[in-house]
Amino acid sequence: YSGKKGNQLLKEMLNKMTVKDYKAVPVVIKEDTSVYDAIVTMFLEDVGTLYVVKERGTLAGIVSRKDLLKAAIGKQSLQDLPISVIMTRMPNIITCQIDDLLIEAANKLIQYQIDSIPVVKPLDNGEGLEVIGRITKTTIAKAFVELGKEKEV
Ligand code: ADP
């Protein structure tokens, strides 16, 4: 078949891949967690980004490896420094939702030069975004590999 048709097939496949089917489990910490404990959590959970949540599990902030490194080269005691002081906070967080296309989430990773995007669900009362998953560069790499194995559309 022609190249154009192959392209069309690939597009059809990409349009079926949604965040819902590929999202990973989010690793969350509370706002009053110390930077020290956040570093420990990052090692124990083996992730590159932690999501910071309020009491009811709604998104408050996000911390990356470099955010933690930056805090660690400062003079403060990491046990006494709450994560909320150094995190990137709402509303400046790039998020995605369950029905978004995976390729849209991938585009955000590139566009905003970030490693991870929280998958959120807006609460009915309008009081915040519940964190229900994560999309990372690893998620995209896995989906890419899977695409190569796909037998039929
Ligand atoms: P690193 O800083 O370890 O390279 P990132 O590139 O993911 O990791 O993060 C870069 C900066 O952007 C950090 O300050 C981080 O807090 C922030 N950040 C990470 N993910 C997001 C996101 N989804 N929305 C907004 N800011 C983010």
Residues whose N, C-alpha, C, O or C-beta is under 5 A from the ligand:
A	BS01	ADP	I62 V63 S64 R65 K66 D67 T88 N92 I93 I94 Q113 I114 D115 S116 I117 P118
